[in-house]
Amino acid sequence: MEKVLGVDIGGTKIRLGIINSSGQILYEEKIPTNIPLYPYLEENIMRILAEHPDVQAIGIGTHGFVDPKQGKVIYSADTLPGWSNTPVKEWLEKATGKRVEVENDANVVALAEAKFGAAQGLNRVVVLTLGTGLGGGVLWDGKLLSGGPHGGAAELGHMILHPNGVTCACGRLGCSEMYVSGTALERRIKEAGLHMSPPELFQQATTNPSAQKVVDGFTTDLALVISSLQAVFDMEMVIIGGGVSEAAAMWMEELQQKLETGLLNPVEVEVARFENDAGILGAALLVL
């Protein structure tokens, strides 16, 4: 049975997993994201390949704008300094002698959920990954909507949500990822004068009015994002993944209430079936 390495590169951590063709994770590890990123990534991949020589190919999902044809990171903002313009596929294929495919991280989550997870059998799906930023993946008639002349297709986190709002890492004002992401939640908590982590915020929202107000702002903005996306894609399902989705049981009901009045038509909203494993599974699917 074929074995491949799936790599999920985020702003704070990198997950690496060996996966077989039926989607089983045979080995997995998590390392912190270190800068400069490329030599560190290559070193860790070479280490894993030395331990698992039967790995046949490597799939990589990364934060940032990606040209999947060239396997090159076009742009990655300040989340991953120096990562822009890195020809990941070319360099890694040369170093490893194996086939390498590269795609945006939220796109690979969409692949994983469509193949093995919450969106099995569906044709039009929008995935939102709420982590360091807000990633977007769109499955359009069963195919991944990706690439584009600047590698920026389905960069849903950079739709303007609040004109002249908070400055985004991309340099513009009011991008949706500045309101709907793990980093955005941390900023909202700080601005409210609270001293707690996002998971604690959701836990305390039922008893603490200040915490509830932050959660209300977050769910209102997330509902707005979903409503705007529905007007463009008329999707069958929205899947929410990334670190913030781990606490979804505590805020999903509130989001659903806001969507009832905000949507043109009802749409199913589900939490990513694989939560944090979706990134490595989807990356593996690029080469399986």
N, C-alpha and C positions, 0 to 999 in steps of 0.2 A: 504493500500500500504506500502511495506517495506521501512523503513528509516534506513540509515546507516551514520556513521561519517567517512568522508574522511579527512586525515591529510597529509599535504605536508611539509616535513621538509627540509629547505634549510640552507645555511651557515649563512644568516643574518636574515631570517624571517621564521615563521611557519604559514601556513594557515590551518584553520580548517573549515569544512563545513558539514552541514547535507544535504544529497541528497536522493531523492526517486528513485524508480526503473525505472522511465522514464528519469532519468538524470537531473531532476530539482534541482537547488540549493535552498533549503528552508531557510537556515541560513548560514552565513559565517562571519568569523572574522580573523584578522591577528594579530599576536603577534611577538615581537622580539625574535630571538633565544638566549636563555640564557644557560650558562654553570654553573654547571653540568646539562646536558640536560635531563636525564631520570626523576629525581624527578619533575622537572619543567613541563615536558610533561604530566606525570601522573596527576599532580595537575590540569592542565588546562583541560585535558580530563574528569576528575572526575567532575569538575565544570560544564562543558557543559552537561554531562550526568545527573547531578542533575536537570538542567533546562529543559532537553529534555529526560525524562525517557523512551520514546517510541523508542529510537535508539536501533536497534537490533544487530549491529555488527560494528567493527571498521577496516578500511583499512588504512594502512600507507605507504606512499612513502617517502623514505629518501635518502639523499645524502650518497654515500659510497657503498662499496661492500656488498651485502646482500645474505644470504642463505635463499631463500624463504620457503624452506621446514621446517626449524627450526624457521623461523621468527627472525633470529638473524643478527645483523650487524657484519660482519667479520672484516671490515677495513674501516676507514673513514678519514685517513690523518689528517692534522692539522686544516682542515676546521671546524670540530666538535671535539674538544679535549675530550678525555675520552669516546667517543661514540663507539670505536672499541670493539668487543666482548660483546656487550650488548644484552642479550636475550630478546628483546623487546616483542615478542609475549607471551612468558612464563610469564613475570612479569605483563604485562598489562591484560592478561586473568585472572590472579590471582586477580588483583586489581579490575577489573570491572565485572568479571563473564560473560563476553561476548566474542564471537569469535573475534579473531584479526588475520589479515594477514599483512605481511610486505614484501615490494618489493623495488627495487631501484627506485629513483624518475623519471628518464628518461624512465624507462620501463612502469611506470604507465601512463605517458604522451602518450606513444605509444598506450596503451590500450584505453585511452579516445578518441584519434583521430581516431582509427580504428572503435570504436563502434559508436561514435556520431559525429565525426568531418570530417576533410579534407580527411582522408583515408578510408572512409566508402566503403565497398565492395572490398577493395584491399587485396591481400595476402602477398605481400612482401614490407615492408615499413621500412625505417630507419628514426628514429627521433633523432635530435640533439637539446639538450637544452643548450642555451648559457646564462648562469647565472654566479654565482660566479665561477663555473668551467664549463667544457664542458661535459654534460651528454649524454649518448647514449642509445637508445632503439631500438631493432630490432624485427619486426614482420616477422616471417619466416613461410610461408604457413599457415598464420592465427594464429600461436601460438607465444607466447612471448619467445624469446631466453634469458634465464636467468639462474642464479645459477652458476653451475660449481663447481669443487672441492674447489675453494677459493672464491666463490661468485663473481667472476670477469668477467663473460660472458658479452659481449657487453659494456665493459668499454671503449668506443670509444675515450674518452678524454685522454686516456693514451697510444694511439698509438704514436710512436715517429714520429714527423713531421720534426724537425730540429735536426739532430744528434749533440751532444755536445752543445745544445742550453741552454735556460734559465732553471734554476733548478725548478722542479715541487714540489708541496707539497708531492708527493709520494717519493721524494728523487732522482728520475732519471732526466736526462737532456733532454730537448727538446720535452716534451709531447705536444700533440696538444692543450690541454687546456691552455697551457701557451701562446698561440698565438690567439686562437679563443674562447673567453669568455668575460664576462663583466670585470673581473679582468685583463685579458690580454689587453683589450682596454685601461683601466686606466693606465697600465704600459706603453703601447705604446705612449699614450698622454703625459705622464710625460717625457719619454725619448726624445720626440720631442720638449720638452721645452714649451709645450702649457699648458694653465690653463683653462681647460673646462671639462665638464662631457661628457660621451659618446653620449648622445642625442644632446648636443651642437656641438660636433665634426661633426656629420652627417649633422646637419643644416648648419654648416659653410663651409663644404667641397666644396661647389660650388663656393665660393668666396675666400677661404683662401687656398693657395697652400700647406702650411704645414699640414693643416687638411686633405686635399685631399690625401696627401702622406700616412698618417696614415691609412685612409680608404682603400686606394689601397693595402697596405700591409695586412690588415685584410681580404679583399675580396679575394685576391690572395691565402692566406693560407686556407680560408674556401673552396675555389674551389678545392684546392689540397686534402683536407680531403674528400670531397664528391667524387672526382675522384677515390681515393684509395678505398673508401668504395664500389663504384660501381664495382670495379674489384673483390671484395670478394662476394658481395651480389646480384648484378644485380637487384636492387630493382626497383619497379614500381614508387615509389615516395620517396622524401626526405621531411620531415616536420621539420621546424625550429621553436623552441619554446624558452622559457626562456625570461628573461628581455630584452636582446639585440634585440629580435625579434619585440619588440614594435616599433622600429624605422626602421623596414625592408623596408618600402616603400621608404626610402631614400637611401638604398644601394642595394636593390634586383636587379635592372637593371644592375648595375656594376658586381654583382656576376654572373648573367646570361650570360653576355658577356664573362667572363672568363671561364665559364663552356662550352661554345660553342666550344672552342679549346681544353679543358682539358678532355672531357668525351669520353669514348669509344662509347657510344650510348646515344641518348637524354634521359633525365630523368626529370620528373616533380619536381619542387621545390616549396613547398607551405609553408606559415606561419601557425603555429598551429592555428586552428580555435578558440580554447578557450583561447589562450594566457595564462594568468596566472591562469585561472580556470582549466586548463588541469590536473594539479597535484592533486587537491582534487577530481576531477571527476574520474580520473584513479584510485586513491587510493580507492575510493568508489566501483569501479568496481571489485576490488579484493574480495569483500565480497557480492556483489549484485548477 
